[in-house]
C-alpha cells in the first residue's frame, strides 16, 4: 500500500514538473514555468526572466526605395476604368495618390471610403478610381 502511494506521489510530482522550461546560465540550471516572469533562483543561481511583450508593427516607410513604383503605376493604368476621372494623371501624381491611399489605410480608413482624387464622387458605395489606386498601392506600395 505504501509503495502505491509513493509511486502515485512521484507520478504527480513528475507531471507537475513536466510543464517547466529550463533556463541555463553557464553551468547552472534554473527551472521556470512557461509564461512566467520575474526573478527565479535554485538557491545558488538567480535568473531574471522578462515577460514576452508584443511589439507594434513599424509604420509604413515613405521611402521610394522599398516600393515597386513601376509595378504600381502599371497596375493602376491597367485597371482604371476607361471613363476614369483622371485620364491625364502623371506617374508622379499616381505615386503620390498611392502613398496617400497607404496612409489612409494605415490610419484605419475603410477601403471603400478612401478617396485620393479631389472632386471624385462616390459611385455604388465607393470612390471607383480611388479604389483602383488603393488596390494597386496596397499590393505594391504599402
NORZIJO-V188870 format. One record per backbone hydrogen bond with DSSP energy under -0.5 kcal/mol. NH is the residue of the N-H (numbers start at 0). CO is the residue of the C=O. If there is no record, write none. Layout:
nh co
NH CO
NH CO
This chain:
nh co
4 0
5 1
6 2
7 3
8 4
9 5
10 6
11 7
12 8
13 9
14 10
15 11
16 12
17 13
18 15
19 16
20 31
22 29
23 21
24 27
27 24
29 22
31 20
33 18
35 32
37 48
39 46
41 44
46 39
48 37
48 46
49 47
65 62
66 63
67 139
68 66
71 67
72 68
73 69
74 70
75 71
76 72
77 73
78 74
79 75
83 80
88 85
93 89
94 90
95 91
96 92
97 93
98 94
99 95
100 96
101 97
102 98
103 99
104 100
105 101
106 102
107 104
108 103
112 109
113 109
113 110
117 115
119 116
122 125
125 122
126 111
127 125
130 126
131 127
132 128
133 129
134 130
135 131
136 132
137 133
138 134
139 135
140 136
141 136
